[in-house]
Amino acid sequence: MKKIIGYVIIIVLCTFAFIPFVFAEEEEETTVATCDSIKLNELRKRAEKVTGVYEYVYDNNNNVIGFNYLIYNIPDDMYVTYTGMPSQIVDTMKKSDTVEIDPTTGIGKVFDSNIEDVYTIRFQVYQYSNECGTVLHSFTIKKLRYNKYSELEQCKYSGLEDFIYCQEWVNTSFPISEEEIVKRIESKIAKEKEKTTTECLSCIENQKNEDTYNRLVFIRKIVIFGLISGIIIDIVVIIYLFRKAGENRLWKRK
């Protein structure tokens, strides 16, 4: 009898011990089942509408003190993270923070005070419920850096506005010395001056050609007018002579 009771107790304990595993398995299957390919594609399509841009941030003296990364079209059931701490170079960007959203506009914003380095910020879109447990969409924004060489006196020369070494904000670093950069700027200035001189000489040459052409046209008009006038005079003289000859014949007959 004691053996039977022992067997019953063991069976009951095993039954209760097995129940949580069954429920856990059923719960896991239910969670996985809610994130099928159709659901995932629908989430990704909505997440792909999330975009980002950057804008300059100015102080009271109208000097740039940093950048704002603005994130648009964030769905209510999703959030965005960015990889990298503001004011750090790309190689040291390890931490991932969540983009803060303005409750009034719904626009996400991240401030970055680094204006000296070029690097890329990566943004990733997730679902709050973590129903599918994966990154739904990701994009990057490349941050510019201030180019101190744009302040050089040489960069004020006309025609250098789009020259890379004279642009105020650039998306690359210059792995050359300041002396080499100055040389390249001065070389560009020399080319611009040569181009301007060539254009001026060309304009003068074109003006000379135009004047010559106008003189030829004028001379041609005079020649044509002279020929026409000569022909008219010849016709008048011939008519006069014919009339004179006719009058003489009539006089002789009389």
PyMOL commands that set and color helices and strands:
alter all, ss='L'
color gray80, all
select helices_A, chain A and resi 2-34+37-47+90-92+148-151+153-156+164-166+178-253
alter helices_A, ss='H'
color red, helices_A
select strands_A, chain A and resi 51-58+64-72+78-83+96-98+100-101+108-112+119-127+137-143+145-146+169-170
alter strands_A, ss='S'
color yellow, strands_A
deselect
rebuild
show_as cartoon
